[in-house]
Amino acid sequence: MALKIEEQELSVEIIQKFDRPVPRYTSYPTVPFWKNDYGPQQFLDAIEKAGQKQEPLSIYFHIPFCERRCAFCGCNTHITKRKSRGTEYLDTLLQIEMKTISERLGERRKYSQLHLGGGTPTFLTPKQLQRLFTTFNETFEPVKHAEQSIEIHPSVTTEEHILTLLDNGINRLSLGVQDFDPLVQEKIRRYQTFEETKHIIEFARDHGVLSINIDLIYGLPYQTKQGFKKTMELINQIRPDRLAVYSYAHLPKIFKHQSIFPEDKIPRGKEKLELFLIARNSLIENGYRQIGFDHFALPTDDLWKAYKEETLQRNFMGYTTKAGTDLIAFGYSSISDINNTYAQNTKDLWKYHELTKKYGVSTIRGIKLTPDDVARKDAIMTWLCQFKINTKELRDKHKSAAEALIKDIETHFPTYEKIGLTERVAPEQWKATALGRLFARVVAASLDKYIKNGTPDVLFSQSI
């Protein structure tokens, strides 16, 4: 029996045609096309220029440590149980990297968004976290109603962690759950019970956390429709304010630890899409709104408000509520997005320490966007955030730099319209259909000049 999304039929042919490797577009151009000759000096120059602006910043800290490796994970992590690693890391991050960057920023020290990701940020002890916040708060200042969030793992997060975070202004927690199915957890080596997850969330809510996000993953090895339905029943008992429902990216050529999974135990194509629709339909039936192609939020959540007000932004943190801010990222492997420039730190922890001590930062690659890049980034991010494109607005905003982009829109979007992914609603306005939202990344890829000549599939995950 064919699947349906709203009133549109999802045939096997459509799934086979569009379930292909495409970027997730947390940036444009995407990381594989950045330049390796972009280094510390170029990044520091960009920071200095960013310091001349007045808008509040977005700030990200990458805390790479995990006590054990989850077998599905594609994050940049360092596996250790030695808490001294956290102390050494903070020495470099706070005393050298943050000091160098803040000096270049000059008076621009206010921020509207703070996020600590990983790894597992709560690998750090409450005392180590307090040290990070103390130094950070001496350097940067939040604007009123700033969003301050952190990723936590319930199995290593204590009540003392939560109280320390609250004392330092954290108002949003993000928890990776992936799936509560015990068999899936065993196979992916990610262990956390529903009870401990629910307890830490209730404790946080009772002590003043404003918002809870939960991450789920569909398409994990050994995942079944019955098991995922049970997970969704448990999720709706917790009722987080927002959720990200990510597609499992099986890339064993890049992430060697994923090679332990038997290929015949990994849901693909129609089977994998059914898992996503189980999550999607369950959430919508329980009052959530779909945002973008993989996020959901309650109508009271700021993410939904940002979508309605068209201030939603997409960056390396996924969908975020703060549009138009420069993103400064600290730590090993982290990526900054400032002044139409991307800059990435080294993914080698020991080289992070070495380069930062030598140059003040550990930038190893990046890219300065061309006018054409800026126009395409605008179009792609608008498509993925709002599911619409207006060619007149693009031309008015980007002038001649938009012409090649608009030609691509007028070439590809009518073809997608015939298939049922796009719809022309005015001479210069396109929007995505329900089916088009599901394959939004595929449509966005038609505007990506860097992958037109073909890119090795190993670089990107499947669209489903």
C-alpha positions as CSV (number, residue, x, y, z in Angstrom):
1,M,0.0,0.0,0.0
2,A,1.3,3.4,-0.9
3,L,2.3,5.9,1.8
4,K,0.7,9.3,2.0
5,I,1.7,12.6,3.4
6,E,-1.3,14.8,3.8
7,E,-3.2,14.2,0.5
8,Q,-0.2,13.4,-1.7
9,E,0.8,9.8,-2.5
10,L,4.3,8.6,-1.8
11,S,4.9,6.0,-4.4
12,V,7.8,3.6,-4.4
13,E,9.0,5.3,-7.6
14,I,9.1,8.7,-5.9
15,I,11.0,7.3,-2.9
16,Q,13.5,5.5,-5.1
17,K,14.0,8.6,-7.3
18,F,14.6,11.1,-4.5
19,D,16.1,9.0,-1.7
20,R,19.7,10.0,-2.6
21,P,22.7,11.5,-0.9
22,V,22.3,15.3,-0.5
23,P,23.8,17.8,2.0
24,R,21.9,18.8,5.2
25,Y,22.7,22.4,4.4
26,T,23.6,23.6,7.8
27,S,25.9,25.8,5.7
28,Y,26.2,26.9,2.1
29,P,28.7,26.2,0.6
30,T,28.9,22.9,2.4
31,V,32.0,21.9,4.3
32,P,33.6,19.5,1.7
33,F,34.0,22.5,-0.6
34,W,35.8,24.8,1.9
35,K,39.5,25.7,1.4
36,N,42.4,24.2,3.3
37,D,44.5,27.4,2.8
38,Y,42.1,29.4,5.0
39,G,43.9,29.6,8.4
40,P,44.2,31.5,11.7
41,Q,45.1,34.9,10.3
42,Q,42.1,35.0,7.9
43,F,39.8,34.0,10.7
44,L,41.2,36.6,13.1
45,D,40.8,39.3,10.4
46,A,37.2,38.2,9.9
47,I,36.6,38.4,13.7
48,E,38.1,41.9,13.8
49,K,35.7,43.1,11.1
50,A,32.8,41.4,12.9
51,G,33.8,43.5,16.0
52,Q,32.8,46.6,14.1
53,K,29.1,45.6,14.0
54,Q,26.6,46.2,16.8
55,E,24.2,43.2,16.6
56,P,24.3,40.6,19.4
57,L,26.2,37.4,18.7
58,S,25.4,33.7,18.7
59,I,28.0,31.8,20.6
60,Y,28.7,28.1,20.6
61,F,31.0,25.9,22.7
62,H,32.0,22.5,21.5
63,I,32.7,20.1,24.5
64,P,34.0,17.0,22.7
65,F,34.2,14.4,25.5
66,C,32.1,11.3,25.9
67,E,32.7,8.5,28.4
68,R,31.7,5.9,25.7
69,R,31.2,6.0,22.0
70,C,27.6,5.5,20.7
71,A,27.9,3.2,17.6
72,F,25.6,5.3,15.5
73,C,27.3,8.7,16.2
74,G,28.7,11.0,13.5
75,C,29.7,13.8,15.9
76,N,33.3,15.0,16.5
77,T,34.0,13.4,19.9
78,H,36.9,12.3,22.1
79,I,36.3,9.2,24.2
80,T,37.7,9.3,27.7
81,K,36.7,8.9,31.4
82,R,39.5,11.1,32.6
83,K,38.0,14.3,34.0
84,S,41.5,15.9,33.8
85,R,41.0,16.1,30.0
86,G,38.2,18.6,30.7
87,T,40.5,20.7,32.8
88,E,43.2,20.8,30.1
89,Y,40.7,21.6,27.5
90,L,39.2,24.5,29.5
91,D,42.7,25.9,30.1
92,T,43.2,26.3,26.3
93,L,39.7,27.3,25.5
94,L,39.2,29.9,28.2
95,Q,42.7,31.3,28.7
96,I,43.9,31.4,25.1
97,E,41.1,31.0,22.5
98,M,38.4,33.0,24.2
99,K,40.8,35.7,25.2
100,T,42.2,36.0,21.7
101,I,38.8,36.2,20.0
102,S,37.2,38.6,22.6
103,E,40.1,41.0,22.2
104,R,39.6,41.0,18.4
105,L,35.8,41.6,18.9
106,G,36.5,44.8,20.9
107,E,33.3,46.2,22.4
108,R,31.0,43.7,20.7
109,R,30.4,41.4,23.6
110,K,26.6,40.9,23.8
111,Y,24.9,37.7,22.7
112,S,21.3,36.6,22.0
113,Q,22.0,32.9,21.8
114,L,24.4,30.5,23.6
115,H,24.7,26.8,23.0
116,L,27.0,24.1,24.5
117,G,27.2,21.0,22.3
118,G,29.3,18.0,22.0
119,G,30.2,15.3,22.7
120,T,28.6,15.4,26.1
121,P,28.9,18.9,27.7
122,T,27.9,17.3,31.1
123,F,30.9,15.1,30.9
124,L,32.4,18.2,32.6
125,T,31.9,18.2,36.3
126,P,29.7,20.8,37.9
127,K,32.8,22.5,39.1
128,Q,34.4,22.5,35.6
129,L,31.1,23.9,34.2
130,Q,31.1,26.6,36.8
131,R,34.6,27.6,35.8
132,L,33.6,27.8,32.1
133,F,30.5,30.0,32.9
134,T,32.4,32.3,35.3
135,T,35.1,33.1,32.7
136,F,32.5,33.4,29.9
137,N,30.2,35.7,32.0
138,E,33.2,38.0,32.7
139,T,33.7,38.3,29.0
140,F,30.3,38.3,27.3
141,E,26.9,39.6,28.3
142,P,23.4,38.2,27.4
143,V,20.7,40.5,26.0
144,K,17.3,40.3,27.6
145,H,15.6,37.0,26.9
146,A,18.7,35.4,25.4
147,E,18.3,31.7,24.6
148,Q,20.9,29.8,26.5
149,S,20.9,26.0,25.9
150,I,23.0,22.9,26.4
151,E,23.0,19.3,25.3
152,I,22.9,16.8,28.1
153,H,23.0,13.0,28.4
154,P,20.6,11.8,31.2
155,S,22.9,8.9,32.1
156,V,25.8,11.2,33.1
157,T,23.8,14.3,34.2
158,T,23.2,14.8,37.9
159,E,20.8,17.1,39.8
160,E,23.9,19.1,40.8
161,H,24.7,19.6,37.1
162,I,21.2,20.9,36.5
163,L,21.4,23.4,39.4
164,T,24.8,24.6,38.2
165,L,23.4,25.2,34.7
166,L,20.3,27.1,36.1
167,D,22.5,29.2,38.3
168,N,24.3,30.3,35.2
169,G,21.4,31.3,33.1
170,I,20.7,28.1,31.1
171,N,17.1,28.1,30.1
172,R,16.8,25.3,27.5
173,L,18.0,21.7,27.7
174,S,18.4,19.4,24.8
175,L,18.5,15.6,25.4
176,G,19.5,13.0,22.9
177,V,17.1,10.0,23.2
178,Q,17.3,8.5,19.7
179,D,15.0,5.6,20.6
180,F,13.8,4.1,23.9
181,D,13.6,0.5,22.4
182,P,15.9,-1.6,24.6
183,L,17.1,-3.7,21.6
184,V,18.0,-0.6,19.6
185,Q,19.8,0.9,22.5
186,E,21.8,-2.2,23.1
187,K,22.8,-2.4,19.4
188,I,23.8,1.3,19.1
189,R,25.5,1.3,22.5
190,R,23.4,4.2,23.8
191,Y,21.9,3.3,27.2
192,Q,19.3,5.4,28.9
193,T,16.0,4.4,30.4
194,F,12.7,6.3,30.0
195,E,12.6,6.6,33.8
196,E,16.0,8.4,34.2
197,T,15.2,10.6,31.2
198,K,11.8,11.6,32.6
199,H,13.3,12.2,36.0
200,I,16.0,14.6,34.9
201,I,13.5,16.5,32.7
202,E,11.0,16.8,35.6
203,F,13.7,17.9,38.0
204,A,14.8,20.6,35.5
205,R,11.3,21.8,34.9
206,D,10.6,21.9,38.6
207,H,13.7,24.2,39.1
208,G,12.9,26.6,36.3
209,V,14.1,25.4,32.9
210,L,11.9,27.1,30.4
211,S,12.1,24.7,27.5
212,I,13.1,21.1,26.7
213,N,14.2,19.7,23.4
214,I,14.5,16.0,22.6
215,D,16.4,14.5,19.7
216,L,15.2,11.3,18.0
217,I,16.7,9.3,15.2
218,Y,14.8,7.3,12.6
219,G,16.4,4.6,10.5
220,L,18.6,3.3,13.2
221,P,19.8,-0.4,13.0
222,Y,17.3,-2.8,14.3
223,Q,14.6,-0.2,14.6
224,T,11.0,-1.4,14.0
225,K,7.7,0.3,13.4
226,Q,6.3,-1.3,16.6
227,G,9.2,-0.3,18.7
228,F,9.3,3.3,17.4
229,K,5.5,3.6,18.0
230,K,6.2,2.7,21.6
231,T,9.0,5.3,21.8
232,M,6.6,8.0,20.5
233,E,4.0,7.0,23.1
234,L,6.7,7.6,25.8
235,I,7.8,10.9,24.2
236,N,4.3,12.2,24.3
237,Q,4.2,11.4,28.0
238,I,7.2,13.6,28.5
239,R,5.8,16.2,26.1
240,P,9.0,18.2,25.3
241,D,8.6,21.7,23.9
242,R,10.3,20.9,20.7
243,L,11.9,17.9,19.0
244,A,14.4,17.2,16.2
245,V,13.6,13.9,14.4
246,Y,16.9,13.2,12.5
247,S,17.6,10.7,9.8
248,Y,20.3,8.2,10.7
249,A,23.3,8.9,8.5
250,H,25.0,5.5,7.7
251,L,28.4,6.5,6.5
252,P,30.8,3.7,7.6
253,K,33.5,4.9,5.2
254,I,33.8,8.1,7.3
255,F,32.7,6.8,10.7
256,K,34.4,3.4,11.0
257,H,32.6,2.4,14.2
258,Q,29.3,2.3,12.2
259,S,30.7,-0.7,10.3
260,I,29.6,-3.1,13.1
261,F,26.0,-2.8,11.9
262,P,24.8,-5.6,9.5
263,E,23.6,-3.9,6.3
264,D,20.4,-6.0,6.4
265,K,19.4,-4.6,9.8
266,I,19.4,-0.9,8.6
267,P,16.0,0.4,7.5
268,R,16.1,2.0,4.1
269,G,13.8,3.6,1.5
270,K,10.1,3.0,2.2
271,E,10.8,1.1,5.4
272,K,12.8,4.1,6.8
273,L,10.3,6.6,5.6
274,E,7.5,4.8,7.4
275,L,9.5,5.3,10.6
276,F,9.7,9.0,10.1
277,L,6.0,9.2,9.3
278,I,5.2,7.3,12.6
279,A,7.0,10.1,14.5
280,R,5.6,12.9,12.3
281,N,2.0,11.8,12.5
282,S,2.2,11.0,16.3
283,L,3.5,14.5,17.0
284,I,1.0,16.3,14.8
285,E,-1.8,14.3,16.4
286,N,-0.6,15.5,19.8
287,G,-0.5,19.2,19.0
288,Y,2.9,19.8,17.6
289,R,3.7,21.8,14.5
290,Q,6.2,20.7,11.9
291,I,9.0,23.2,11.3
292,G,11.4,22.6,8.4
293,F,11.8,19.0,7.3
294,D,12.8,17.5,10.7
295,H,11.9,19.7,13.6
296,F,8.6,19.9,15.6
297,A,7.5,22.3,18.3
298,L,4.5,23.1,20.4
299,P,2.6,26.3,19.4
300,T,3.9,28.0,22.6
301,D,7.6,27.4,21.7
302,D,9.8,30.1,20.4
303,L,10.8,27.9,17.4
304,W,7.2,27.9,16.1
305,K,6.9,31.7,16.8
306,A,10.1,32.3,14.8
307,Y,8.7,30.2,11.9
308,K,5.5,32.2,11.9
309,E,7.4,35.5,12.1
310,E,9.8,34.3,9.4
311,T,12.9,34.9,11.6
312,L,13.8,31.2,11.6
313,Q,17.4,30.5,10.8
314,R,19.3,27.4,9.9
315,N,23.0,27.0,10.9
316,F,25.3,24.4,12.4
317,M,22.9,24.1,15.4
318,G,20.1,23.1,13.1
319,Y,17.0,25.3,13.1
320,T,17.4,28.3,15.5
321,T,15.3,31.3,16.5
322,K,17.8,34.1,16.0
323,A,18.1,35.2,12.4
324,G,20.9,37.3,11.1
325,T,23.4,37.0,13.9
326,D,27.1,36.2,13.5
327,L,28.0,32.8,15.1
328,I,31.3,32.6,17.0
329,A,32.3,29.0,17.9
330,F,34.8,28.0,20.4
331,G,36.6,24.6,20.8
332,Y,37.9,21.6,18.9
333,S,36.2,21.1,15.5
334,S,33.8,24.0,16.0
335,I,32.6,26.2,13.1
336,S,32.1,29.9,13.1
337,D,29.9,31.8,10.6
338,I,30.7,35.5,10.5
339,N,30.6,38.2,7.9
340,N,29.8,35.7,5.1
341,T,32.8,33.6,6.1
342,Y,33.0,30.1,7.5
343,A,35.9,29.0,9.6
344,Q,36.5,25.5,11.1
345,N,38.8,24.5,13.9
346,T,40.9,21.4,13.7
347,K,39.2,18.0,14.5
348,D,42.4,16.7,16.2
349,L,42.2,17.4,19.9
350,W,46.0,17.5,20.4
351,K,46.5,19.8,17.4
352,Y,43.7,22.0,18.8
353,H,45.9,22.6,21.9
354,E,49.0,23.1,19.8
355,L,47.6,25.5,17.2
356,T,45.7,27.5,19.8
357,K,48.8,28.0,21.9
358,K,50.7,29.1,18.8
359,Y,48.2,31.3,17.0
360,G,45.4,32.0,19.5
361,V,42.9,30.0,17.4
362,S,43.1,26.6,15.6
363,T,41.4,27.4,12.3
364,I,42.4,24.8,9.6
365,R,40.0,25.6,6.8
366,G,37.2,27.9,5.8
367,I,35.8,30.0,2.9
368,K,34.9,33.5,2.1
369,L,31.6,33.6,0.3
370,T,31.3,35.1,-3.1
371,P,28.2,37.3,-4.0
372,D,26.8,34.3,-5.9
373,D,27.4,32.1,-2.8
374,V,25.6,34.6,-0.6
375,A,22.6,34.7,-2.9
376,R,22.4,30.9,-3.1
377,K,22.8,30.6,0.7
378,D,19.9,33.0,1.1
379,A,17.7,31.1,-1.3
380,I,18.6,27.6,0.1
381,M,18.1,28.6,3.8
382,T,14.8,30.4,3.0
383,W,13.6,27.3,1.2
384,L,14.6,25.0,4.1
385,C,13.2,27.4,6.8
386,Q,10.0,28.8,5.1
387,F,9.5,26.4,2.1
388,K,9.2,29.2,-0.3
389,I,11.3,31.3,-2.8
390,N,10.5,34.6,-4.3
391,T,12.7,35.5,-7.3
392,K,11.8,39.2,-7.3
393,E,13.0,39.4,-3.7
394,L,16.2,37.6,-4.5
395,R,16.9,40.0,-7.4
396,D,16.1,43.1,-5.4
397,K,18.3,41.9,-2.6
398,H,21.3,40.5,-4.4
399,K,21.1,42.4,-7.8
400,S,23.1,40.8,-10.6
401,A,24.6,38.2,-8.2
402,A,21.1,36.5,-8.2
403,E,20.8,36.1,-12.0
404,A,22.5,32.7,-12.3
405,L,20.5,31.5,-9.2
406,I,17.2,32.6,-10.6
407,K,18.0,30.9,-13.9
408,D,18.5,27.6,-12.0
409,I,15.2,28.2,-10.1
410,E,13.3,28.7,-13.4
411,T,15.0,25.6,-14.9
412,H,14.5,23.1,-12.0
413,F,11.4,24.2,-10.1
414,P,8.9,23.6,-13.1
415,T,10.3,20.1,-13.3
416,Y,9.7,19.5,-9.6
417,E,6.2,21.0,-10.1
418,K,5.3,18.3,-12.6
419,I,6.4,15.6,-10.0
420,G,4.5,17.3,-7.2
421,L,7.3,18.7,-5.1
422,T,6.9,22.5,-5.9
423,E,4.1,24.8,-6.8
424,R,4.2,28.2,-8.5
425,V,1.7,30.4,-6.5
426,A,2.6,33.6,-8.4
427,P,4.8,34.5,-11.3
428,E,7.8,35.1,-9.1
429,Q,6.8,32.9,-6.1
430,W,7.3,29.2,-5.5
431,K,6.4,27.1,-2.5
432,A,6.9,23.5,-1.4
433,T,4.0,21.0,-1.4
434,A,3.6,18.6,1.5
435,L,5.7,16.1,-0.6
436,G,8.2,18.8,-1.4
437,R,8.8,19.5,2.3
438,L,9.7,15.9,2.8
439,F,12.3,16.2,0.0
440,A,13.2,19.8,0.7
441,R,17.0,19.0,0.7
442,V,16.7,17.5,-2.8
443,V,15.1,20.6,-4.1
444,A,17.6,22.8,-2.4
445,A,20.4,20.8,-4.0
446,S,19.3,21.9,-7.4
447,L,20.4,25.4,-6.4
448,D,23.9,24.2,-5.3
449,K,26.5,25.1,-7.9
450,Y,29.2,23.1,-6.1
451,I,27.5,19.7,-6.5
452,K,26.3,20.1,-10.1
453,N,29.3,18.3,-11.4
454,G,28.8,15.4,-9.0
455,T,30.2,14.7,-5.6
456,P,31.2,11.3,-4.1
457,D,28.2,9.9,-2.2
458,V,30.3,9.2,0.8
459,L,30.2,12.8,1.7
460,F,26.5,13.2,2.3
461,S,23.6,11.3,4.0
462,Q,20.5,10.0,2.2
463,S,17.6,12.4,1.9
464,I,15.3,10.0,3.7
